[in-house]
């Protein structure tokens, strides 16, 4: 037979295949290599593969099902490499290019059902079990499989802080069970930034069981198991965050969440809200910023416990008169809308502390705005206001008033705003400052008058003694009053954009400090003749020294009088302000005081801490003993040799520091301070320890006597077992040795007790 005929018979007649015995090795033998033909016409062995015959496609491990043709099977990709299964004689493999029927024995079935139901037979008649067919991978959570791992039947996140990245609900899918469990456990559900077009219905029924959960509960599989959250440990949903999505509407079912306290719907596409919103009686904070709302439903004005309402960046044109029903509202933000007026009922918001109505079209404020007595911050920037009602003066707690970018021509009447700290009037049409109005702004720290039409600053500008920043950029000023440089706290005064004629340009460009210095140098009249300086010294240097004095407001907030300026005298005004502020601590250290200021006695009723260290004091007045509340007294780094006996009246003193002075022995008054816990007398000239006096101090825990002239340590000191710290280094005594001193107070006391001789 020619090669061409052999190839034809091999491809078209399967009966010409070599018998199985020539291809299956005997038991115990190795798999042979490719068989070598003995003769051209022999059919006992396969001929070597040639290029003229293409190999058959790789076959799957199962036969075609009923209704499946061979062409469909041949196009399917193989599920893996050729499978090998163990047999009695060794390994059995399937050859590429050969039909599966040629590998099986003739007695084995060829149908797919018989192959799935029974094992295949080897040539010796034994059965070799086939591996079960692979199931196609589930695609239900294909995006999740790469992000989580299943442990004990529960998904476990790996490396993802944003749960939304794992449990995606952007395509309208139901909430993932893990999200539901987390919300039920914490009472908080965060679905922000998911790209959702609508809220999943499960959110409104977060605590209701679906069919699958009911089935598990009935079967008792998970509800009582340790791997699942127990239903009796669930928390009511109190916080719901749905911001930064594409939500166009909210279902009326929102009323199901009766325990909701925080609802954030900002940055969405909402055009309306359901009226059932008013049934959320526990709601504290409602955020609706950056939406497309044109009005609020009536139910939104019926929330009895609403404290914060944010409606900025919407399309609101009016607010309902029902706004007054929100009588516990504390924060209202309606900025960046199209409002033209406020409802008259705004006067009922008597707990309102912050009101932001900037970026609107408001032309006039109702007089009822003066009834918001708790208002502290009012922002009306970028509106069309020409004036403010007189009732604005009733806002006695108002601290910040923003009126920039309006059409105001005169200063508003603020004579009753005694707490005002910041007044922003930039970008208006103010031409002059009323001297009478300035007299009511003495508490203002920041005054913004930039981009107006002011021609002259009145002399009364210095009535603002607490002024720290004065912005008069881009006005019509040609000069400044020279006594403006006398303001003690002024730190910033932008002046650019003014046609200055009497002040050189180079001086203006040097900055505020040099400008104020120049203005002070031009002052010729006595200082006490200028407004605001009637009670001041005529000496400019003394006045400038007082610039660093803390005011009573600062001392009242810190409860501390601090003055560390290397001064030889302390201004009396400082103590008067401290007395009014009822300070608790006085720090006059790091000065050059030679005696304690007499005005300090004014603070004896409230002060609990006095720091007079690092001065040049040689004595202490006896009236220091009248500070009945004193607990800490610092006198280190002075020239003291003794303390007055009246200090024994300091019954509540817990710590005294007399280090680095000139004491030769501990003052007798120290032994009478029964509550003393810390006594520091290091770096003195003390030459003895009076144990009988120290033994009266039952609470003494720290005794520091290092670097003195003590040449003998009395052994009875070891009986003071309450000591936790005992410093004796740097003294001329020989015992205890340094090795014992280094071991601490416990070893020192033990050593001293061991040296006590019984009488």
Phi and psi in degrees as a GROMACS rama.xvg file:
@    title "Ramachandran Plot"
@    xaxis  label "Phi"
@    yaxis  label "Psi"
@TYPE xy
-77.5454  164.774  UNK-2
-63.0345  -36.066  UNK-3
-65.5726  -40.9564  UNK-4
-69.2766  -37.0857  UNK-5
-63.5106  -39.3857  UNK-6
-67.15  -37.1342  UNK-7
-65.6989  -44.9362  UNK-8
-66.8695  -34.6877  UNK-9
-68.0791  -37.9042  UNK-10
-81.7741  -27.1162  UNK-11
-105.023  -20.2253  UNK-12
-123.215  108.985  UNK-13
-74.9047  -13.793  UNK-14
-71.926  -14.4375  UNK-15
-84.7482  1.17276  UNK-16
-64.9047  147.638  UNK-17
-64.8204  151.206  UNK-18
-62.9006  153.002  UNK-19
-59.3371  -30.7069  UNK-20
-63.9457  -26.3656  UNK-21
-77.0621  -12.8445  UNK-22
-112.215  -22.3266  UNK-23
-93.9892  123.522  UNK-24
-70.9965  157.056  UNK-25
-68.6145  156.208  UNK-26
-57.8639  133.455  UNK-27
90.3266  -11.3924  UNK-28
-94.2188  161.288  UNK-29
-79.7931  160.536  UNK-30
-67.1886  128.864  UNK-31
-77.7622  164.653  UNK-32
-79.1728  -168.481  UNK-33
-61.8836  131.068  UNK-34
-67.5423  146.12  UNK-35
-106.578  127.115  UNK-36
-70.8154  140.677  UNK-37
-87.5889  -34.1832  UNK-38
-147.976  164.631  UNK-39
-67.9535  -40.2008  UNK-40
-92.0561  3.97897  UNK-41
-75.9344  143.157  UNK-42
-112.012  7.70743  UNK-43
-76.8969  -27.6433  UNK-44
-130.787  152.653  UNK-45
-71.7122  141.903  UNK-46
-74.8145  157.186  UNK-47
-62.8751  146.237  UNK-48
-65.1238  139.676  UNK-49
-120.098  164.764  UNK-50
-73.0486  -14.919  UNK-51
-80.0979  -13.7626  UNK-52
-116.91  111.108  UNK-53
-72.4386  146.531  UNK-54
-70.3422  147.479  UNK-55
-68.299  151.685  UNK-56
-63.9305  152.832  UNK-57
-64.3868  126.13  UNK-58
-91.2867  147.808  UNK-59
-76.4987  171.855  UNK-60
-84.6504  3.70209  UNK-61
-130.249  152.568  UNK-62
-76.9079  159.167  UNK-63
-64.8204  143.716  UNK-64
-75.4067  170.264  UNK-65
-65.0515  133.327  UNK-66
89.4384  -2.31547  UNK-67
-103.943  127.237  UNK-68
-91.1775  167.996  UNK-69
-69.8737  -32.3305  UNK-70
-65.0824  -34.2036  UNK-71
-67.2926  -38.4681  UNK-72
-68.6659  -35.6055  UNK-73
-69.8418  -21.9939  UNK-74
-86.6291  -11.1001  UNK-75
-76.0236  143.947  UNK-76
-76.3517  147.782  UNK-77
-69.399  148.583  UNK-78
-86.5493  -4.64728  UNK-79
169.828  -173.126  UNK-80
-70.7464  168.487  UNK-81
-55.7536  131.931  UNK-82
-84.9486  139.482  UNK-83
-120.737  133.131  UNK-84
-122.734  143.088  UNK-85
-70.7867  146.881  UNK-86
-133.785  -179.756  UNK-87
-63.5671  -41.0095  UNK-88
-85.9043  -5.97471  UNK-89
143.658  -125.674  UNK-90
-112.606  143.044  UNK-91
-118.659  128.47  UNK-92
-122.946  161.645  UNK-93
-109.064  130.049  UNK-94
-83.3324  141.108  UNK-95
-69.6282  140.972  UNK-96
89.0356  -3.94773  UNK-97
-109.834  142.111  UNK-98
-67.3114  150.725  UNK-99
-64.0612  -25.3812  UNK-100
-67.0278  -27.6144  UNK-101
-74.4162  -21.2456  UNK-102
-82.2989  -36.4771  UNK-103
-77.5186  161.693  UNK-104
-71.842  163.058  UNK-105
-67.1881  -24.9443  UNK-106
-81.0776  -9.74779  UNK-107
-81.6612  147.562  UNK-108
-70.4791  161.462  UNK-109
-115.154  -7.71481  UNK-110
-77.4744  154.185  UNK-111
-63.8932  -36.1232  UNK-112
-67.4189  -39.4773  UNK-113
-68.1968  -33.1752  UNK-114
-71.6366  -36.3845  UNK-115
-72.7458  -27.5571  UNK-116
-92.968  -19.7626  UNK-117
-135.924  163.673  UNK-118
-84.7899  159.117  UNK-119
-83.0505  157.533  UNK-120
-103.863  137.019  UNK-121
-79.6592  176.563  UNK-122
-69.3815  -24.3342  UNK-123
-87.8835  6.66036  UNK-124
93.0114  -1.55  UNK-125
-85.275  154.91  UNK-126
-97.877  131.752  UNK-127
-111.848  120.413  UNK-128
-67.8628  137.655  UNK-129
-90.6913  144.342  UNK-130
-68.2827  144.451  UNK-131
-67.3411  148.347  UNK-132
-64.6378  144.882  UNK-133
-71.6274  139.379  UNK-134
-86.6707  141.221  UNK-135
-62.8072  142.774  UNK-136
-63.7565  138.152  UNK-137
-72.2111  139.187  UNK-138
-108.3  12.6264  UNK-139
-63.6313  -38.1625  UNK-140
-130.144  48.8418  UNK-141
-62.2003  -31.6914  UNK-142
-77.5749  -14.9202  UNK-143
-93.9423  -31.2279  UNK-144
-57.2929  -31.9617  UNK-145
-79.1518  -9.46785  UNK-146
-112.479  -21.0972  UNK-147
-129.091  161.521  UNK-148
-124.911  143.009  UNK-149
-92.8248  124.075  UNK-150
-127.778  122.34  UNK-151
55.2286  36.6628  UNK-152
79.2525  7.64647  UNK-153
-123.45  139.934  UNK-154
-74.0768  134.887  UNK-155
-121.465  122.747  UNK-156
-74.1012  145.682  UNK-157
-131.632  110.025  UNK-158
77.983  17.1593  UNK-159
-125.054  118.252  UNK-160
-82.5383  -28.1081  UNK-161
-92.1916  108.412  UNK-162
-62.9674  -29.5762  UNK-163
-64.8487  -25.9331  UNK-164
-68.8561  -22.4416  UNK-165
-96.1927  -49.3599  UNK-166
-100.344  82.3803  UNK-167
-77.575  127.142  UNK-168
-124.373  21.3639  UNK-169
-70.6861  -23.0712  UNK-170
-98.6642  24.4899  UNK-171
81.9979  10.74  UNK-172
-72.5896  164.742  UNK-173
-72.7865  159.461  UNK-174
-63.1388  140.756  UNK-175
-67.0662  143.034  UNK-176
-55.9694  -32.626  UNK-177
-66.5526  -38.3849  UNK-178
-63.3727  -39.1273  UNK-179
-65.1162  -43.5149  UNK-180
-63.9672  -41.1311  UNK-181
-64.2838  -39.9544  UNK-182
-67.4522  -39.9038  UNK-183
-67.035  -29.5974  UNK-184
-81.4649  -42.0602  UNK-185
-95.541  -17.9679  UNK-186
76.7472  16.0336  UNK-187
-136.307  135.23  UNK-188
-131.398  118.927  UNK-189
-113.35  108.295  UNK-190
-117.684  32.1125  UNK-191
-73.349  148.999  UNK-192
56.7293  50.403  UNK-193
-111.273  -7.34735  UNK-194
72.1482  22.3609  UNK-195
-73.876  139.359  UNK-196
-92.6896  -18.8144  UNK-197
-152.004  158.736  UNK-198
-80.5952  128.042  UNK-199
-56.1542  139.757  UNK-200
-62.8201  -25.5245  UNK-201
-64.7155  -24.6653  UNK-202
-61.0956  -39.1608  UNK-203
-75.9806  -12.0876  UNK-204
-129.437  43.8461  UNK-205
-62.5978  -27.4081  UNK-206
-102.474  5.25353  UNK-207
-93.5213  140.664  UNK-208
-84.4515  136.459  UNK-209
-85.6885  -175.915  UNK-210
-62.2928  -40.0272  UNK-211
-66.5344  -42.3491  UNK-212
-67.6849  -37.4406  UNK-213
-64.1344  -37.1858  UNK-214
-64.401  -43.3041  UNK-215
-64.819  -38.0753  UNK-216
-65.2634  -41.5234  UNK-217
-63.4034  -41.3805  UNK-218
-80.0861  -10.3342  UNK-219
67.3512  32.8502  UNK-220
-89.1842  -41.9202  UNK-221
-123.083  -26.3358  UNK-222
-66.383  -25.1735  UNK-223
-109.126  5.91968  UNK-224
-81.9502  161.979  UNK-225
-79.4057  -17.9764  UNK-226
-85.1193  -14.2054  UNK-227
-114.988  157.421  UNK-228
-70.8141  135.745  UNK-229
-79.7445  139.185  UNK-230
-67.4455  -26.2434  UNK-231
-79.6045  -6.03208  UNK-232
-101.498  7.51552  UNK-233
-73.9088  151.694  UNK-234
-111.076  147.734  UNK-235
-67.4407  145.21  UNK-236
-71.7887  116.244  UNK-237
-112.363  -19.9193  UNK-238
-132.739  126.077  UNK-239
-131.267  118.063  UNK-240
-113.237  116.602  UNK-241
-126.349  25.7921  UNK-242
-74.5454  161.83  UNK-243
57.888  49.5015  UNK-244
-125.422  -160.041  UNK-245
-125.288  35.6632  UNK-246
-71.1177  128.674  UNK-247
-100.932  -17.7929  UNK-248
-157.646  158.322  UNK-249
-118.439  133.419  UNK-250
-70.6499  147.041  UNK-251
-59.9778  -13.9935  UNK-252
-67.7798  -4.29056  UNK-253
-58.6198  -21.4951  UNK-254
-69.1435  -12.0866  UNK-255
-67.263  -24.2867  UNK-256
-89.7896  71.5094  UNK-257
-70.0039  -20.4598  UNK-258
-93.5892  5.26904  UNK-259
-65.0427  129.636  UNK-260
-111.118  -31.3794  UNK-261
-127.964  125.985  UNK-262
-131.059  115.925  UNK-263
-114.027  110.034  UNK-264
-118.673  23.8145  UNK-265
-70.4664  156.419  UNK-266
57.9868  57.4716  UNK-267
-133.357  -159.666  UNK-268
-121.401  33.7458  UNK-269
-71.1113  133.844  UNK-270
-112.917  -14.8047  UNK-271
-156.76  167.033  UNK-272
-132.348  150.311  UNK-273
-72.4599  148.919  UNK-274
-68.5726  -20.1683  UNK-275
-69.3224  -3.2835  UNK-276
-59.5613  -29.1131  UNK-277
-69.3882  -9.26139  UNK-278
-84.0092  -5.08852  UNK-279
-83.7118  78.5573  UNK-280
-70.9079  -14.9171  UNK-281
-97.0683  1.89524  UNK-282
-68.5633  125.417  UNK-283
-100.728  -38.7597  UNK-284
-132.349  126.542  UNK-285
-125.574  118.304  UNK-286
-114.892  115.402  UNK-287
-124.73  24.8233  UNK-288
-64.4932  153.136  UNK-289
56.2059  58.1186  UNK-290
-130.832  -158.622  UNK-291
-126.368  32.3718  UNK-292
-71.5383  136.333  UNK-293
-105.954  -18.6831  UNK-294
-160.842  163.991  UNK-295
-103.437  144.39  UNK-296
-68.8257  159.556  UNK-297
-60.9378  -30.364  UNK-298
-65.7151  -25.8672  UNK-299
-67.4875  -21.7082  UNK-300
-92.4539  8.16131  UNK-301
-112.325  11.4827  UNK-302
-78.1535  109.307  UNK-303
-73.5892  -21.2389  UNK-304
-117.853  21.2414  UNK-305
-74.1238  125.418  UNK-306
-106.612  -30.4295  UNK-307
-133.775  127.803  UNK-308
-132.204  115.08  UNK-309
-113.74  115.575  UNK-310
-124.635  18.6854  UNK-311
-69.1955  155.833  UNK-312
58.059  56.156  UNK-313
-130.504  -162.126  UNK-314
-118.624  33.4026  UNK-315
-69.2709  135.283  UNK-316
-110.098  -16.3742  UNK-317
-161.657  156.851  UNK-318
-114.049  140.802  UNK-319
-70.9801  154.533  UNK-320
-64.7335  -16.1783  UNK-321
-70.8153  -2.43694  UNK-322
-57.508  -30.503  UNK-323
-66.0028  -14.2445  UNK-324
-70.3935  -19.7043  UNK-325
-84.4841  66.592  UNK-326
-76.9169  -3.0754  UNK-327
-110.397  10.6021  UNK-328
-65.8557  132.781  UNK-329
-112.269  -26.0478  UNK-330
-137.122  124.306  UNK-331
-131.179  122.641  UNK-332
-123.477  109.521  UNK-333
-121.645  27.0933  UNK-334
-69.8929  160.458  UNK-335
56.2101  53.4082  UNK-336
-130.551  -158.101  UNK-337
-125.074  37.0282  UNK-338
-72.2586  142.106  UNK-339
-112.086  -15.0728  UNK-340
-161.659  167.197  UNK-341
-104.479  147.591  UNK-342
-69.5788  151.898  UNK-343
-64.5991  -23.5291  UNK-344
-73.2084  -0.159922  UNK-345
-63.352  -21.0372  UNK-346
-66.0727  -16.3341  UNK-347
-80.8119  -8.4119  UNK-348
-84.9266  70.7075  UNK-349
-83.5915  0.0693035  UNK-350
-106.679  3.26762  UNK-351
-69.1494  124.381  UNK-352
-107.392  -28.1117  UNK-353
-133.375  126.917  UNK-354
-130.379  118.45  UNK-355
-116.139  110.769  UNK-356
-125.486  29.8815  UNK-357
-71.0276  162.736  UNK-358
57.6083  51.7804  UNK-359
-130.509  -160.384  UNK-360
-127.161  36.4187  UNK-361
-73.6695  128.255  UNK-362
-103.795  -22.5878  UNK-363
-155.165  142.859  UNK-364
-98.6769  141.387  UNK-365
-72.4451  149.456  UNK-366
-59.4422  -22.3481  UNK-367
-66.6523  -10.0632  UNK-368
-61.6604  -25.2738  UNK-369
-71.326  -9.09465  UNK-370
-88.2542  -3.9332  UNK-371
-83.241  74.2876  UNK-372
-65.0962  -23.2004  UNK-373
-89.3783  -0.0596113  UNK-374
-63.9263  127.075  UNK-375
-113.315  -27.6342  UNK-376
-136.164  124.497  UNK-377
-128.819  117.894  UNK-378
-116.435  112.811  UNK-379
-123.675  29.7554  UNK-380
-62.9703  147.103  UNK-381
57.3594  61.3424  UNK-382
-131.658  -159.929  UNK-383
-123.975  32.8121  UNK-384
-72.2494  138.854  UNK-385
-108.371  -21.8747  UNK-386
-163.336  166.903  UNK-387
-113.229  149.018  UNK-388
-67.3183  155.291  UNK-389
-64.1193  -24.0412  UNK-390
-68.6613  -8.85829  UNK-391
-62.6693  -21.7987  UNK-392
-69.6492  -12.4795  UNK-393
-78.5059  -8.63494  UNK-394
-83.0525  79.4612  UNK-395
-72.4274  -17.4507  UNK-396
-98.8685  2.66243  UNK-397
-65.9095  126.848  UNK-398
-112.903  -31.5659  UNK-399
-132.754  126.056  UNK-400
-129.092  117.138  UNK-401
-110.209  116.383  UNK-402
-130.275  25.4608  UNK-403
-69.5811  153.028  UNK-404
57.305  56.3032  UNK-405
-129.187  -158.616  UNK-406
-123.108  34.2968  UNK-407
-74.821  137.885  UNK-408
-113.175  -21.398  UNK-409
-133.607  162.173  UNK-410
-64.1476  137.494  UNK-411
-69.4461  154.543  UNK-412
-74.5693  102.75  UNK-413
-120.288  29.8984  UNK-414
-66.6998  -18.7653  UNK-415
-100.98  -3.2407  UNK-416
-85.2646  76.4586  UNK-417
-77.2775  -7.51228  UNK-418
-107.259  7.32856  UNK-419
-65.8431  127.254  UNK-420
-111.677  -32.8151  UNK-421
-132.531  130.678  UNK-422
-131.158  114.447  UNK-423
-111.789  109.713  UNK-424
-123.026  22.7029  UNK-425
-68.1153  157.299  UNK-426
58.2261  50.1266  UNK-427
-126.114  -157.143  UNK-428
-125.583  37.4009  UNK-429
-76.444  128.072  UNK-430
-105.268  -26.8865  UNK-431
-149.274  157.929  UNK-432
-106.629  125.395  UNK-433
-74.9079  123.403  UNK-434
-61.615  -35.9794  UNK-435
-66.1989  -38.797  UNK-436
-67.2456  -35.1878  UNK-437
-63.9595  -28.5314  UNK-438
-67.9933  -15.9481  UNK-439
-97.4234  2.92626  UNK-440
-109.88  31.0152  UNK-441
-67.8142  -17.6422  UNK-442
-94.1885  -2.477  UNK-443
-72.5389  133.097  UNK-444
-100.571  -30.8399  UNK-445
-126.678  123.159  UNK-446
-126.114  114.408  UNK-447
-106.869  111.687  UNK-448
-123.911  20.8924  UNK-449
-69.1073  156.527  UNK-450
54.6878  49.7744  UNK-451
-121.159  -156.714  UNK-452
-128.11  37.5488  UNK-453
-74.8704  128.659  UNK-454
-95.8336  -25.9125  UNK-455
-154.614  142.376  UNK-456
-96.7707  124.084  UNK-457
-70.8059  159.42  UNK-458
-61.5635  -25.563  UNK-459
-70.7738  -0.812388  UNK-460
-62.0192  -25.5811  UNK-461
-78.9004  -0.706042  UNK-462
-66.8731  -20.0286  UNK-463
-82.944  73.4233  UNK-464
-66.1861  -23.5641  UNK-465
-92.1722  8.13081  UNK-466
-64.4898  127.344  UNK-467
-110.858  -29.4836  UNK-468
-138.479  127.272  UNK-469
-127.293  111.05  UNK-470
-104.357  109.21  UNK-471
-122.829  33.0748  UNK-472
-65.0104  145.232  UNK-473
56.8555  57.611  UNK-474
-123.685  -160.955  UNK-475
-114.484  30.9369  UNK-476
-76.3294  133.986  UNK-477
-106.707  -16.3235  UNK-478
-156.91  173.792  UNK-479
-130.876  147.47  UNK-480
-65.436  133.002  UNK-481
-64.5161  -34.1904  UNK-482
-72.7838  -1.28987  UNK-483
-62.4041  -28.3615  UNK-484
-70.3261  -7.24673  UNK-485
-88.5006  -7.48833  UNK-486
-60.5831  123.62  UNK-487
-70.8928  -25.6598  UNK-488
-112.933  2.32858  UNK-489
-68.0068  122.289  UNK-490
-118.611  -23.1101  UNK-491
-141.337  129.166  UNK-492
-145.219  80.1029  UNK-493
-61.3175  135.539  UNK-494
-132.215  4.83312  UNK-495
-65.0733  153.724  UNK-496
81.3873  18.4032  UNK-497
-115.405  141.873  UNK-498
-80.0658  66.9486  UNK-499
-66.7167  128.778  UNK-500
-114.02  -31.481  UNK-501
-97.8555  -3.07491  UNK-502
-124.285  125.65  UNK-503
-62.0597  149.56  UNK-504
-65.0162  -37.3979  UNK-505
-66.2338  -30.5517  UNK-506
-69.3193  -40.8726  UNK-507
-62.856  -36.4976  UNK-508
-77.2389  -10.05  UNK-509
-75.9761  -14.5679  UNK-510
106.871  176.105  UNK-511
-64.9789  -42.293  UNK-512
-62.1514  -48.3122  UNK-513
-70.2829  -32.645  UNK-514
-65.9882  -44.3259  UNK-515
-65.9536  -36.9559  UNK-516
-62.7628  -40.0994  UNK-517
-64.278  -43.3616  UNK-518
-63.5571  -39.4368  UNK-519
-65.0213  -35.6974  UNK-520
-68.5279  -18.2172  UNK-521
-94.2633  -2.06516  UNK-522
-73.5148  124.812  UNK-523
-115.531  -30.0171  UNK-524
-79.016  158.329  UNK-525
-57.1663  142.035  UNK-526
-63.868  -36.2025  UNK-527
-74.242  5.7389  UNK-528
-94.8287  -6.35855  UNK-529
-93.2785  150.104  UNK-530
-59.6872  131.118  UNK-531
92.4813  -10.5515  UNK-532
-118.388  24.0689  UNK-533
-61.2765  -33.4549  UNK-534
-104.272  17.0158  UNK-535
-96.0138  162.663  UNK-536
-72.4007  150.611  UNK-537
-79.3957  -9.40179  UNK-538
-83.3813  119.477  UNK-539
-64.5353  -35.6919  UNK-540
-64.8368  -41.9388  UNK-541
-63.7562  -39.832  UNK-542
-62.8369  -39.4905  UNK-543
-71.4416  -30.1876  UNK-544
-64.1935  -29.678  UNK-545
-78.3498  -2.97211  UNK-546
-63.0721  -31.4336  UNK-547
-85.6449  0.148409  UNK-548
-69.739  127.447  UNK-549
-71.3016  138.166  UNK-550
-81.6888  172.633  UNK-551
-68.4379  -27.3197  UNK-552
-69.8637  -40.4014  UNK-553
-65.7915  -42.3101  UNK-554
-68.5418  -31.2284  UNK-555
-69.7528  -33.4516  UNK-556
-76.7458  -34.5625  UNK-557
-94.959  -14.5441  UNK-558
58.6573  29.3773  UNK-559
-140.864  136.375  UNK-560
-101.627  114.254  UNK-561
-123.881  124.805  UNK-562
-147.437  100.132  UNK-563
-124.563  75.4097  UNK-564
-121.748  17.634  UNK-565
55.1209  37.392  UNK-566
-89.3723  151.25  UNK-567
-89.9764  -19.7192  UNK-568
-138.641  150.32  UNK-569
-107.351  127.258  UNK-570
-58.8851  138.947  UNK-571
-63.5596  -31.4067  UNK-572
-60.1439  -31.4901  UNK-573
-62.9349  -42.6456  UNK-574
-71.2143  -33.4243  UNK-575
-66.1585  -41.6969  UNK-576
-65.6014  -38.4033  UNK-577
-66.7958  -35.996  UNK-578
-66.5867  -38.9227  UNK-579
-69.1159  -33.4704  UNK-580
-83.0084  -8.55167  UNK-581
53.6518  57.451  UNK-582
-68.2545  155.32  UNK-583
-104.01  -19.6697  UNK-584
-134.337  142.041  UNK-585
-125.033  120.719  UNK-586
-119.81  102.577  UNK-587
-116.233  25.4626  UNK-588
-75.0196  167.825  UNK-589
60.3324  39.4407  UNK-590
-117.619  -163.36  UNK-591
-127.364  41.6566  UNK-592
-73.4927  134.722  UNK-593
-99.8221  -13.8809  UNK-594
-150.583  155.556  UNK-595
-74.4268  129.56  UNK-596
-59.1254  134.502  UNK-597
-64.3628  -29.5809  UNK-598
-66.2704  -14.4438  UNK-599
-63.7829  -25.5996  UNK-600
-64.2583  -19.4111  UNK-601
-63.0869  -20.5075  UNK-602
-101.006  13.6666  UNK-603
-66.6082  -20.6983  UNK-604
-79.1662  -24.0204  UNK-605
-120.912  -22.8951  UNK-606
-72.8128  135.052  UNK-607
-117.544  -9.68298  UNK-608
-138.103  131.341  UNK-609
-128.505  126.513  UNK-610
-120.67  109.82  UNK-611
-121.361  21.879  UNK-612
-70.5633  159.38  UNK-613
58.8206  47.9361  UNK-614
-122.877  -157.418  UNK-615
-126.381  38.1188  UNK-616
-74.0037  133.971  UNK-617
-109.719  -11.3295  UNK-618
-153.873  162.683  UNK-619
-124.28  132.068  UNK-620
-68.1995  152.486  UNK-621
-69.9178  -24.7146  UNK-622
-68.5219  -8.19219  UNK-623
-60.9431  -26.435  UNK-624
-68.9261  -8.25405  UNK-625
-85.152  -3.22499  UNK-626
-79.9851  82.0727  UNK-627
-65.3713  -22.9649  UNK-628
-94.4645  3.02934  UNK-629
-65.5858  130.059  UNK-630
-120.545  -19.9746  UNK-631
-139.243  128.922  UNK-632
-132.956  118.437  UNK-633
-113.156  115.011  UNK-634
-124.55  17.742  UNK-635
-66.6673  153.228  UNK-636
69.9414  36.2212  UNK-637
-120.346  -158.016  UNK-638
-124.111  34.7044  UNK-639
-77.9768  141.464  UNK-640
-114.651  -19.9504  UNK-641
-158.413  165.663  UNK-642
-121.51  147.033  UNK-643
-65.6657  146.463  UNK-644
-65.6734  -18.9018  UNK-645
-65.9737  -16.9912  UNK-646
-67.546  -12.549  UNK-647
-66.1391  -14.8839  UNK-648
-80.1268  -5.30015  UNK-649
-78.9069  79.4506  UNK-650
-70.8114  -19.8977  UNK-651
-107.12  9.23697  UNK-652
-67.8205  125.875  UNK-653
-108.021  -22.955  UNK-654
-146.607  133.569  UNK-655
-135.195  135.052  UNK-656
-122.616  108.493  UNK-657
-118.059  26.1375  UNK-658
-66.5898  156.585  UNK-659
58.1041  47.092  UNK-660
-122.709  -151.028  UNK-661
-126.541  33.1296  UNK-662
-73.1186  136.154  UNK-663
-99.5137  -14.9655  UNK-664
-155.585  160.247  UNK-665
-66.4836  135.671  UNK-666
-59.5311  143.845  UNK-667
-63.4451  -29.5095  UNK-668
-66.5792  -22.848  UNK-669
-64.0292  -35.9662  UNK-670
-70.4647  -9.55278  UNK-671
-100.207  -1.08551  UNK-672
-85.0452  86.3561  UNK-673
-63.5365  -26.8168  UNK-674
-93.3032  7.18766  UNK-675
-66.4604  131.462  UNK-676
-115.037  -29.9343  UNK-677
-130.331  125.129  UNK-678
-127.931  114.081  UNK-679
-115.372  112.899  UNK-680
-131.167  33.6757  UNK-681
-71.9958  162.265  UNK-682
57.5056  46.5642  UNK-683
-122.167  -155.682  UNK-684
-123.959  31.1649  UNK-685
-66.8191  130.842  UNK-686
-113.968  -0.772631  UNK-687
-154.626  160.133  UNK-688
-116.635  120.795  UNK-689
-92.9803  95.3028  UNK-690
-67.9653  -38.0252  UNK-691
-60.9965  -36.1202  UNK-692
-72.6269  -41.992  UNK-693
-67.453  -29.5152  UNK-694
-66.7223  -15.5157  UNK-695
-73.4735  -19.6752  UNK-696
-88.58  82.9593  UNK-697
-67.9628  -21.0171  UNK-698
-97.9239  -0.391788  UNK-699
-63.8066  121.724  UNK-700
-115.554  -22.9237  UNK-701
-130.862  124.502  UNK-702
-129.67  114.676  UNK-703
-115.85  109.888  UNK-704
-126.723  24.4623  UNK-705
-73.2702  155.296  UNK-706
59.31  56.0332  UNK-707
-126.878  -162.951  UNK-708
-112.738  31.1845  UNK-709
-75.1593  120.89  UNK-710
-107.724  2.65357  UNK-711
-154.077  131.082  UNK-712
-104.634  113.872  UNK-713
-67.6034  131.466  UNK-714
-58.9673  -32.1355  UNK-715
-59.5909  -14.9114  UNK-716
-60.0838  -24.8175  UNK-717
-65.6855  -15.522  UNK-718
-79.1545  -8.41752  UNK-719
-84.0045  71.2592  UNK-720
-70.4867  -9.47083  UNK-721
-77.1035  -10.9233  UNK-722
-67.9996  130.7  UNK-723
-107.597  -19.124  UNK-724
-141.553  125.165  UNK-725
-135.487  111.624  UNK-726
-108.349  116.431  UNK-727
-129.333  8.76337  UNK-728
-64.2637  156.69  UNK-729
77.8592  22.9835  UNK-730
-115.176  157.363  UNK-731
-82.3643  6.87928  UNK-732
-70.6208  158.818  UNK-733
-97.6581  -35.1996  UNK-734
-126.073  140.986  UNK-735
-66.8054  151.18  UNK-736
-70.3931  163.683  UNK-737
-60.1488  -33.8589  UNK-738
-61.3757  -34.8773  UNK-739
-77.0311  -37.7165  UNK-740
-62.3967  -33.0336  UNK-741
-71.0998  -17.463  UNK-742
-80.7433  -12.9076  UNK-743
106.908  177.043  UNK-744
-62.5088  -39.3736  UNK-745
-61.9752  -44.5822  UNK-746
-70.6398  -36.1985  UNK-747
-63.6436  -45.5617  UNK-748
-65.8241  -38.5767  UNK-749
-61.9065  -42.7666  UNK-750
-63.6163  -44.3377  UNK-751
-64.1455  -38.994  UNK-752
-65.5106  -32.9243  UNK-753
-69.2538  -16.3317  UNK-754
-97.239  0.254515  UNK-755
-73.3529  127.348  UNK-756
-99.1791  124.348  UNK-757
-68.8855  137.58  UNK-758
